[in-house]
Amino acid sequence: MNKSNANAKRNGYIGLGAMILLAGATVFGTDPLYKAIDSSVRPEIYVPGTYTGTARGYGGIVTADVTVSGKTIDSIAVNGEKETLLSMVLPGLTDSILAKQSTEVDAVSGATLSSNAIKEAVDQALARARGEEPETVPEIAEKPSSLKDGTYTCESPEFDENGFKDQVSMTVKDNAITALTWDCIKEDGTKKSQLSMDGKYVMTENGPKWHEQAEAVVKYVLENQSLEGLVNEEGYTDAVSSVSINLMGFVNGVKDCLSQASGESVSQTAELKDGTYTCESPEFDKNGFKDQVSMTVKDNAITALAWDCIKEDGTKKSQLSMDGKYVMTEKGPKWHEQAEAVVGYVLEHQSLEGLVNEKGYTDSVSSVSINLMGFVNGVKDCLSQASKQQ
């Protein structure tokens, strides 16, 4: 009898324990109930309302509007018309932040830089919600505020798949762009504009010819004294109705000339602000990769630098290289080894000075044969960010 009672009592405890576990699983598996319990034990840390934060993406400013109650982050809305990878990041990243109630979440594979921009913008908004006032990232002007008189030129580092390379020339006087030309040339010196005028470069029987479209976008920049609003993330324009050609080469050339005119140097500037800065190429190249550069600055020195190229699915060229799946040649250093060598050069010299020739190749690092233009542009952009935030 006693044994029977003991068994019954034990079974009762087991059943009670199972019910508690089941109830716990039900409660914590139910999001609203879980949040209600969590909210009840958390202190109030925010002033309820909607707050805005901004961060710099490659193509422009990313904005996050964050709505909070006293204890929780309730919603996040992100906008960045010029940021190239937002579609890959949203809504997965913001959902993760809301679920964890923190920006300490993993970046989305293949869009690390865009993920970091969103997290930085959300952090700014949350700081304001806590009654703090973070430093904001200034709007990126397409035209610097001060330009030095002179004529500046830019030439693409290599010929494209059609055998042309872009050439841009710009004249500046009294802080204004007074003259601007754009053409594309072949290796033998033949100009696309002349071929177009002679009827030897025909895109379509209808609509303006190439040289007419080139003249139209040049006029746009001269009239507006800016590239602002000219192209979308793919390099095409809705701002000039007669233009259907891709303008990425033109835009990059104008930006480079403006950079020269504003006195931005390839080498490290005199005053850099502590922080981590990132740059991501605006589009994938013909092999399906885009460059990503990350730089950390401390006490006016570059203390960390990373360069990689990613595919749209997030695959990294460095990993492919290490795995033997990206092979340039059977002899000589692999891609990831060459990338590490040029990163080492910049960290050692604290500068890009003397690294590359006009075509983007180097004689300064004997083991490196790859084109470095994407790396160089990324480093320049990161240095520009660090110096612009003074």
C-alpha positions as CSV (number, residue, x, y, z in Angstrom):
1,M,0.0,0.0,0.0
2,N,2.8,2.4,0.9
3,K,4.6,1.4,-2.2
4,S,1.5,2.1,-4.3
5,N,1.1,5.5,-2.7
6,A,4.7,6.4,-3.3
7,N,4.4,5.5,-7.0
8,A,1.2,7.5,-7.3
9,K,2.9,10.5,-5.6
10,R,5.9,10.2,-7.9
11,N,3.7,10.0,-11.0
12,G,1.9,13.0,-9.8
13,Y,5.1,15.0,-9.6
14,I,6.2,13.8,-13.0
15,G,2.8,14.9,-14.5
16,L,3.0,18.3,-12.7
17,G,6.6,18.8,-14.0
18,A,5.5,17.9,-17.5
19,M,2.6,20.4,-17.3
20,I,5.0,23.2,-16.1
21,L,7.4,22.5,-19.0
22,L,4.6,22.4,-21.5
23,A,3.2,25.7,-20.1
24,G,6.6,27.3,-20.2
25,A,7.2,26.2,-23.8
26,T,3.8,27.6,-24.7
27,V,4.4,30.9,-23.0
28,F,7.9,31.5,-24.3
29,G,7.1,30.1,-27.7
30,T,4.3,32.7,-28.0
31,D,6.0,36.0,-29.0
32,P,3.5,38.5,-27.5
33,L,3.5,36.6,-24.1
34,Y,7.2,36.3,-24.1
35,K,7.6,40.0,-24.8
36,A,5.1,40.9,-22.1
37,I,7.0,38.8,-19.5
38,D,10.4,40.2,-20.7
39,S,9.0,43.8,-20.7
40,S,7.8,43.4,-17.1
41,V,11.2,42.8,-15.7
42,R,13.2,45.2,-17.9
43,P,13.7,48.8,-16.8
44,E,12.5,51.7,-18.9
45,I,15.5,52.9,-21.0
46,Y,13.8,54.9,-23.8
47,V,11.6,58.0,-24.0
48,P,8.7,56.7,-26.2
49,G,8.6,58.1,-29.7
50,T,10.2,57.8,-33.2
51,Y,13.9,58.7,-33.6
52,T,16.1,59.0,-36.7
53,G,19.7,57.9,-37.2
54,T,21.9,58.1,-40.3
55,A,25.0,56.3,-41.5
56,R,27.1,56.4,-44.7
57,G,26.6,53.7,-47.3
58,Y,28.7,53.5,-50.4
59,G,26.3,55.4,-52.5
60,G,24.9,57.8,-50.0
61,I,23.1,58.2,-46.7
62,V,21.2,55.3,-45.1
63,T,18.4,56.5,-42.7
64,A,16.7,54.5,-40.0
65,D,13.5,55.7,-38.3
66,V,13.2,53.7,-35.1
67,T,10.0,53.7,-33.0
68,V,10.4,52.8,-29.3
69,S,8.2,52.4,-26.2
70,G,9.7,52.9,-22.7
71,K,11.3,49.4,-22.7
72,T,11.3,48.1,-26.3
73,I,12.2,48.8,-29.9
74,D,8.8,48.5,-31.6
75,S,9.6,49.1,-35.3
76,I,12.4,50.1,-37.7
77,A,12.0,51.7,-41.1
78,V,15.1,52.0,-43.3
79,N,15.6,54.1,-46.4
80,G,18.6,54.6,-48.6
81,E,17.9,55.4,-52.3
82,K,21.5,55.2,-53.3
83,E,22.6,52.2,-51.2
84,T,23.1,49.2,-53.5
85,L,22.4,46.2,-51.3
86,L,19.4,47.2,-49.1
87,S,17.2,44.6,-50.9
88,M,19.6,41.9,-49.7
89,V,19.6,43.1,-46.1
90,L,16.0,44.0,-45.5
91,P,13.8,42.9,-43.8
92,G,15.9,40.1,-42.4
93,L,18.4,42.3,-40.5
94,T,15.8,44.6,-38.9
95,D,13.7,41.6,-37.9
96,S,16.8,40.2,-36.1
97,I,17.3,43.5,-34.3
98,L,13.7,43.7,-33.2
99,A,13.8,40.0,-32.1
100,K,17.0,40.5,-30.0
101,Q,16.1,44.1,-29.1
102,S,19.7,45.0,-29.9
103,T,22.0,45.8,-32.9
104,E,24.4,43.1,-31.7
105,V,23.3,40.7,-34.5
106,D,25.1,39.1,-37.4
107,A,25.5,41.0,-40.6
108,V,23.7,39.6,-43.7
109,S,26.1,37.4,-45.7
110,G,27.2,39.2,-48.9
111,A,26.1,42.6,-47.6
112,T,28.3,43.2,-44.6
113,L,28.9,46.9,-45.3
114,S,25.3,47.7,-45.9
115,S,24.3,45.7,-42.8
116,N,26.8,47.7,-40.7
117,A,25.4,51.0,-42.1
118,I,21.9,50.0,-41.0
119,K,23.1,49.0,-37.5
120,E,25.0,52.2,-37.1
121,A,21.9,54.2,-38.1
122,V,19.7,52.3,-35.6
123,D,22.3,52.8,-32.9
124,Q,22.2,56.5,-33.5
125,A,18.4,56.6,-33.2
126,L,18.5,54.5,-30.0
127,A,21.0,56.8,-28.5
128,R,18.6,59.7,-29.1
129,A,15.8,57.7,-27.6
130,R,17.9,57.3,-24.5
131,G,18.4,61.1,-24.3
132,E,21.8,61.1,-25.8
133,E,22.9,63.1,-28.9
134,P,25.3,61.1,-31.1
135,E,27.5,62.6,-33.8
136,T,25.8,62.5,-37.1
137,V,27.3,61.6,-40.5
138,P,27.3,64.6,-42.8
139,E,25.5,64.4,-46.1
140,I,27.9,63.5,-48.9
141,A,28.2,66.2,-51.4
142,E,28.7,65.2,-55.0
143,K,30.7,68.4,-55.4
144,P,33.2,69.5,-52.7
145,S,32.7,72.9,-51.2
146,S,36.1,74.2,-52.3
147,L,37.8,73.6,-55.6
148,K,41.2,74.7,-56.8
149,D,41.5,76.4,-60.2
150,G,43.0,74.1,-62.9
151,T,42.3,71.4,-65.5
152,Y,41.9,67.9,-64.2
153,T,41.7,64.6,-66.2
154,C,40.8,61.0,-65.4
155,E,41.1,57.9,-67.5
156,S,39.7,54.5,-66.8
157,P,42.4,52.0,-65.7
158,E,41.5,49.4,-68.4
159,F,39.6,49.0,-71.7
160,D,36.1,47.5,-71.4
161,E,34.7,44.5,-73.1
162,N,34.1,46.5,-76.2
163,G,37.7,47.8,-76.3
164,F,37.0,51.4,-75.0
165,K,38.1,53.3,-71.9
166,D,36.5,56.5,-70.5
167,Q,38.3,59.8,-70.5
168,V,37.0,62.8,-68.6
169,S,38.5,66.3,-68.5
170,M,37.3,69.1,-66.3
171,T,38.3,72.7,-65.9
172,V,37.6,74.6,-62.7
173,K,37.7,78.4,-62.1
174,D,36.5,80.4,-59.1
175,N,35.1,77.2,-57.5
176,A,32.9,76.4,-60.5
177,I,33.2,73.8,-63.2
178,T,33.6,75.9,-66.3
179,A,34.4,73.1,-68.9
180,L,33.8,69.4,-69.0
181,T,34.4,66.7,-71.7
182,W,33.7,63.0,-71.9
183,D,34.8,60.6,-74.5
184,C,35.8,56.9,-74.9
185,I,38.9,55.9,-76.8
186,K,40.2,52.7,-78.3
187,E,43.8,51.5,-77.9
188,D,44.6,52.9,-81.4
189,G,43.3,56.4,-80.3
190,T,40.0,56.2,-82.1
191,K,37.3,58.2,-80.3
192,K,33.8,56.9,-79.8
193,S,32.4,60.4,-80.3
194,Q,34.0,60.5,-83.8
195,L,32.8,57.0,-84.7
196,S,29.3,58.1,-83.6
197,M,29.3,61.3,-85.7
198,D,30.6,59.3,-88.7
199,G,27.8,56.7,-88.3
200,K,30.3,53.9,-87.5
201,Y,29.1,53.5,-83.9
202,V,25.4,53.0,-84.0
203,M,23.4,51.9,-80.9
204,T,19.9,52.1,-82.5
205,E,18.3,53.6,-85.6
206,N,16.0,55.6,-83.4
207,G,16.9,58.2,-80.8
208,P,19.9,60.3,-80.1
209,K,23.4,59.1,-81.1
210,W,26.1,58.3,-78.5
211,H,27.9,61.6,-78.9
212,E,24.6,63.5,-78.5
213,Q,23.8,61.7,-75.3
214,A,27.3,62.3,-74.0
215,E,26.9,66.0,-74.7
216,A,23.6,66.0,-72.9
217,V,25.0,64.6,-69.6
218,V,28.0,66.9,-69.8
219,K,25.5,69.8,-70.1
220,Y,23.5,68.5,-67.1
221,V,26.6,68.6,-64.9
222,L,27.7,72.0,-66.1
223,E,24.2,73.5,-65.5
224,N,23.7,71.8,-62.0
225,Q,27.4,72.0,-61.0
226,S,26.9,68.6,-59.5
227,L,26.2,64.9,-60.3
228,E,23.4,64.9,-57.8
229,G,20.4,63.1,-59.1
230,L,22.0,62.1,-62.4
231,V,22.2,58.3,-62.1
232,N,20.7,55.4,-60.4
233,E,22.6,52.6,-58.7
234,E,23.1,50.8,-62.0
235,G,24.6,53.9,-63.7
236,Y,21.6,54.9,-65.8
237,T,19.6,58.1,-65.7
238,D,16.1,59.3,-65.5
239,A,17.1,62.9,-65.1
240,V,18.0,63.4,-68.8
241,S,15.2,62.0,-70.9
242,S,17.2,61.7,-74.1
243,V,19.9,59.6,-72.5
244,S,19.8,55.7,-72.4
245,I,23.5,54.9,-72.3
246,N,25.3,53.7,-69.1
247,L,27.0,56.6,-67.4
248,M,29.1,54.9,-64.7
249,G,32.4,55.6,-66.4
250,F,31.5,59.3,-66.8
251,V,30.3,59.6,-63.2
252,N,33.5,58.0,-61.9
253,G,35.6,60.3,-64.0
254,V,33.8,63.4,-62.8
255,K,34.1,62.3,-59.2
256,D,37.8,61.7,-59.6
257,C,38.4,65.1,-61.2
258,L,36.4,66.7,-58.4
259,S,38.5,64.8,-55.9
260,Q,41.7,66.1,-57.5
261,A,40.4,69.7,-57.5
262,S,39.4,69.5,-53.9
263,G,42.9,68.6,-52.9
264,E,42.1,65.1,-51.6
265,S,45.3,63.2,-51.8
266,V,45.9,59.5,-52.6
267,S,48.0,59.4,-49.4
268,Q,46.8,59.7,-45.9
269,T,45.5,63.1,-45.0
270,A,46.9,65.1,-42.1
271,E,43.9,64.7,-39.8
272,L,41.9,61.6,-39.5
273,K,39.1,60.9,-37.0
274,D,39.2,57.6,-35.0
275,G,36.7,55.1,-36.3
276,T,36.0,52.2,-38.7
277,Y,35.2,53.2,-42.3
278,T,33.9,51.0,-45.1
279,C,33.6,51.2,-48.8
280,E,31.7,48.9,-51.2
281,S,31.9,49.1,-55.0
282,P,28.6,50.3,-56.5
283,E,28.1,47.3,-58.8
284,F,29.5,43.8,-59.6
285,D,32.2,43.6,-62.3
286,K,32.1,41.4,-65.4
287,N,33.3,38.4,-63.3
288,G,30.4,38.9,-60.8
289,F,32.5,40.4,-58.0
290,K,32.5,43.7,-56.2
291,D,35.2,45.1,-53.9
292,Q,34.8,45.7,-50.2
293,V,37.3,47.7,-48.1
294,S,37.2,48.2,-44.4
295,M,39.6,50.5,-42.5
296,T,40.1,51.3,-38.8
297,V,41.8,54.6,-37.8
298,K,43.2,55.3,-34.3
299,D,45.4,58.2,-33.3
300,N,45.6,59.5,-36.9
301,A,47.0,56.2,-38.1
302,I,45.5,53.3,-40.1
303,T,45.6,50.5,-37.6
304,A,43.6,47.8,-39.5
305,L,42.7,47.3,-43.2
306,A,40.9,44.6,-45.0
307,W,40.1,44.0,-48.7
308,D,38.0,41.3,-50.3
309,C,35.7,40.8,-53.3
310,I,32.3,39.2,-52.9
311,K,29.8,37.6,-55.2
312,E,26.0,38.4,-55.1
313,D,25.5,35.2,-53.0
314,G,28.1,36.3,-50.5
315,T,30.9,34.1,-51.7
316,K,34.3,35.7,-51.0
317,K,37.1,35.7,-53.5
318,S,39.7,35.2,-50.6
319,Q,37.9,32.0,-49.5
320,L,37.7,30.8,-53.1
321,S,41.4,31.5,-53.5
322,M,42.3,29.7,-50.3
323,D,40.1,26.7,-51.3
324,G,41.8,26.5,-54.7
325,K,38.5,27.4,-56.5
326,Y,39.8,30.8,-57.8
327,V,43.1,30.1,-59.6
328,M,44.7,32.8,-61.7
329,T,47.9,30.9,-62.5
330,E,49.5,27.7,-61.4
331,K,52.7,29.7,-60.5
332,G,53.1,32.6,-58.2
333,P,51.1,33.9,-55.2
334,K,47.4,33.2,-55.0
335,W,44.8,36.1,-55.1
336,H,44.4,36.2,-51.3
337,E,48.1,36.3,-50.8
338,Q,48.5,39.2,-53.2
339,A,45.6,41.0,-51.5
340,E,47.3,40.5,-48.1
341,A,50.6,41.9,-49.6
342,V,49.0,45.2,-50.8
343,V,47.1,45.6,-47.5
344,G,50.5,45.2,-45.8
345,Y,52.0,47.8,-48.0
346,V,49.4,50.4,-47.1
347,L,49.6,49.6,-43.3
348,E,53.4,49.9,-43.4
349,H,53.6,53.1,-45.5
350,Q,50.3,54.6,-44.1
351,S,49.7,55.7,-47.7
352,L,48.8,54.6,-51.2
353,E,51.7,56.7,-52.5
354,G,53.6,54.9,-55.2
355,L,51.5,51.7,-55.0
356,V,49.9,51.7,-58.5
357,N,50.4,53.0,-62.0
358,E,47.7,54.7,-64.0
359,K,46.3,51.3,-65.1
360,G,45.9,50.1,-61.6
361,Y,48.9,47.7,-61.5
362,T,51.9,47.8,-59.1
363,D,55.6,47.6,-59.5
364,S,56.1,48.4,-55.8
365,V,55.1,44.9,-54.5
366,S,57.0,42.3,-56.5
367,S,54.6,39.5,-55.7
368,V,51.5,41.3,-56.9
369,S,50.2,41.1,-60.4
370,I,46.4,41.6,-59.9
371,N,44.7,44.9,-60.8
372,L,44.3,47.0,-57.6
373,M,42.0,49.8,-58.8
374,G,39.1,48.5,-56.7
375,F,41.3,48.4,-53.6
376,V,42.8,51.8,-54.3
377,N,39.4,53.4,-54.8
378,G,38.1,51.8,-51.6
379,V,41.1,53.0,-49.5
380,K,40.7,56.5,-51.0
381,D,37.0,56.5,-50.1
382,C,37.7,55.3,-46.5
383,L,40.3,58.0,-46.0
384,S,37.9,60.6,-47.4
385,Q,35.3,59.5,-44.9
386,A,37.7,59.8,-42.0
387,S,38.9,63.2,-43.1
388,K,35.5,64.7,-43.9
389,Q,34.1,64.0,-40.4
390,Q,36.4,66.6,-38.7
